[in-house]
Amino acid sequence: MKRLYFFILFLFLNGDFALADNWTRTEIDLYPNGIPGEISHTTSEYVGRQTVGDQSVVAVDKPELTMVAPKPEARNGAAVLIMPGGGYQHLAIDKEGFKVAERFAEVGITAFVLKYRMPLAANMDNPSTGPLQDAQQAMTVIRKNAEKWGLNNERIGVMGFSAGGHLASTVATHFKKPVQAVHSRKGLRPDFQILIYPVVSMTDGVTHEGSRTSLLGDNYDKGMIQRFSAEMNVTTNTPPAFIVHANDDKAVPVTNALNYHRALVNKRVPVQMLLLPDGGHGFGMRHPIDWFETMLSWMKAYGVVDNDET
């Protein structure tokens, strides 16, 4: 009896028990006809660090898309594509993926967790665009199936943490530049973007060096720096943004968020930024300040969800 009690307590504290009946997980085939640009290789992926409620997936070479959806009657039509971080070397798939998706599902928002490929030269013909290719493919799949999944095609956005924030901001600023020509530019544009302690820039003194090296390699040029620095690619058509960053972030300088905020403001793109006094980097949902609730208020204010839907 005592063992059962502690098992139930563990599930409750880990967030996987009380609300499990309110949402479902569904695996979606991201590339049913094969991955364009893939090079035949030996599987490189493996599970890295594992702690309670947190798992790291390293050297991802097979992209996967997982839908975490509320019950059909509870869905409000909004959806978000979540990209976990990990410096383009691994993915914090639980802390910055599934745990966040489940929180969205609790309030009627359908979430999609993207396990995108790491930019490994042995696995793909163009490593620097591999993650973006997967993210754009995911946007295409979600929009194509929006009606079937009870989604509003005008309320589908992206969210990213750390290096996943870099990928999300790249999706938000590169929708007119499909990696695959078959993709519709209109369909690739997110309706909103949510960036949590994001890497945004590839410029010296601002970027996260590990992310830049993993994505661009050692022989990058100025053109690649500009292409993959989202603050340099903002236009008046860039989607509205919500940004969270801690002032004391030692891994990814808050300057990334500040510069992106400034670029959005200069182009009159609606943006709200929440600067936390502390918290460092990689806190996920585990911060004393509930930034998620502030984000939901922003989503309501900008019509992503209606005021009576969450």
N, C-alpha and C positions, 0 to 999 in steps of 0.2 A: 504494500500500500504506500509506503514511504517513497519507494522508487517511482511509482506512478505520479505521486504528487510533485516530485522534483522534475520529472520529465515534462509535465504540463506547465510547471512554472518556467522551465527553460524555454519552451515553445512560446509562451506568452511574452516573456522578456525579449525574445528574439524577433518578435513581431510577425510570426508566421502562423499564429494559432487563431486568434479571435476573429480575424477578418478573412480567413482562407475561403469561406463559402461565398464571399461577396465578389470574388474576381476569379478569372481563369487564365491559365497560360496556354498559349498555342504557338508551336514552332511553325515558321513560315519559310518555304523554300525561296531563298533570295534570287538564285540564278537557276531556274529549272532547266535551262538549255546549256549549262556550262558557263564558266567565268571567262569573259573576254580578256585576253592579255595574260592569262595564267600560264605559267611555265610548269611543266611536269616536274614534280619534286617529291622528296621523302617528307612525310608529315613532320612538322617542326613544333606544333603546339603542345603545351603541357601545362598542368596546373601548378601555380606557384604558391605564394604565401596563402595559408588558410587560417583564419581565426573565426571565432563565433560571429556569425552574421557577415562575414567578409571573405571573399575568395578572389584571388588574382589569377588570370589566365594569361600565359606568356606565349609570345611568338605565334599569335593567332594566324593561321593560314587558310582556314575555312570560315568564311563569313556566315553568320547566322542572324536571323531576325526573329524575335520573340514578342508576340502580342500579349500584353497583360491587360485584360479587359474587364470592366464591370459587367454585371448581368445586363442583358439587352435592355431591360426596362429602366435601368439606372443610368444608361449612357446619355451624356448631354451633347454628343456630336463632336466635341473637341478631341484632338489627338496630339500627341507629342512624340517625336522620335528622339530617343535618349542615347547619347554617345558617352560612355564612361571614359575616364582618363587613364593615364599610365605612361606618359612620355613617348608614345608611339613604340613602346617596347612590350607592354603588357596592358591588361585592362582590369580595373577594379570593378569587376562585373556585378558584384553584389552591392557594395556600398554606394556606388555611383551609377548603378543600373537597376537591378531588380527591386531593391528597397525603395528607391525613388518611384519606380513604376507602380508599386503597390500603393504608395501614398496617393498617387494620382487616381488610381482606380477607386480608392475609397471615396473620392469626391466626384465620381462619374466621368472622369477623363480617361480615355483609352491611351495606353502608353505602349511604345514599341522600343525594346532594348536591342540596340545594334551591336553585335560582336563583329567589329570590322577587322579586316586583315592588317597586320603590321607591315610596314613598307620594307619588305625583305627582297633583295635583288634576286635571290635564288628562286623566288616564288612567282614573280610577275615581271613583265617587260618594262614597266614604268613605275618603280616603287613610290615616287613622290605623289603620284595621283591615285594609287591603289586605294587608300582609305576614302578619298573623295568619291571615287567610282562606286564603292560600296554604299556610301551615304546617299548618293544620287539615285542609285538603284533602289534603295529602300524607300525613298520619297516617291519614286515612280510606282512601286508595288502598292504602297499605302493609298495613294490617290486612285490608282486603278481599281482598288477593291473598296473604296470608301463607302459606296452605297450598300454593299453586301455586309460590311462591318458596322453599319449605323453611324458613319462619320459625316461631318459637314466638310466639304472640300474647301471651304473658306476659313476653316479653323484648324489647320494642320501646321504645327510648328516644329522647331528643333530645339534641343537642349543638350548642352555639353559641359563636362567637368574637366578642368585642367587641359591636357592635350585634346581631350574630347571637346572642350570648349573651342579650341583652335579649329577642329574639324567642323563644328557647328557654325562658327563664324565664317568659315570658308564656304560652306554650303549656302549661307545667307548672302554672300557677296559674289558668288561664282555661278549663279543659276543661269546666266546667259552664256556660260562656257561649259557645256556638257562634256564630260570625259568620253561618254559614248554618244555618238551622233544620233542614235535612235531616240534619245530622250527629248521630250518637249521642254523648251525653256520655261514656258509658263508653268508647267507641272512641277518643275524643280524648285521654284521659288517658295520658301516657307512663308507662312502667314505671320509668324512671329519667331523670335529667337530668345532663348534663355541661356545665359552663360554664367557658370559658377566657377569662381577662381580660375578664369580662363587664361591659357596661353593665347595671345592674339597676334603678336608681332614676331617676325623672324629677325629683327634688327639687333645689332650688337648693343649690349647693355640693357636691353629690355626683355629679350626672349628668354625662354628656358633652354639652355644650351643642349641638354640631352634630347629634347623634343626636336630641335632644329637639326641636330646631327642625324638622328634616326630618320627623319623625314626627307631631308635634302642631301644627306651624305656630307662628305668633306669638300667636294669640288663644286659647290654652288656658286652662282654668279649673282650680280645685282638684280637681274631680271627675275630670278627665282625668289630672291628676298622680297621683291615688290609683289610678285604674284601671290605669295603665301603669307603676306602681312595684311590681315583683313582691314586694318585701319586705313590702308592705302587704296582700298577698293570699294569704299562706301560710295553709294550714289543716292539720289533722292528716292529711288525705288527699293532701297534696302529695307527689309522688314523691321517693324518695331522691336525694341530690345529691352530685356530686363537683365541686369548684371549684378552679381554678388561677388565681393572680394574682401579679404581681410587686409587691413593696413599693415599688419606685421608678417605678411606672407614672405618667407625667405626663399622659397623654391621658385615661385612665379611672381615677380615683382608686381605690385598693384598698378604700376605704370601701364601695364598691358590694358587693364580695364579703363584707366583714366584716359589713355590716348584713344581708345575705341569710342568711349563716351564723347570725347571732344569731336571726333570725326563724324559721329552720328548727329550731334547737335549742329555742326557746321552745315550739314546737308538737310537739316530740319526733319530728321527722322525721329519719331517719338521714342524716347529712351528714359528708363528709370534705373538708377544705380543705388544699391544698398552697400555702403562701406561699413564693414564691421570693425570695431576697434581692435579686436584680437581674434585669435582662432587659428592663425598660421595657414597651413595648406592641407588640403585633403580631408577636411572634416565631414564631408558629405552632409547627411541629415543631422549629424550629431554636434550641433552647436547650440549654446544656451539661448541664443536669439533665433526664434523660429522664422527663418527667412522664407520658408515655404509658404507660410500664411501671408506674408507680405507679397510674395509673388502671385498668390491666388487673387489678392485684392487688385493687383495690377492687371491680371488677366480679365477680371470683371470690368475694370475701368475702361479697357480698350476693346471690349466686346468679344474677347476670345471665348468667354463663357458668360451666360446671363447671370444677373445678380441672384436669382432664385434657384440656380442650378447647382451650387456647391454648398 
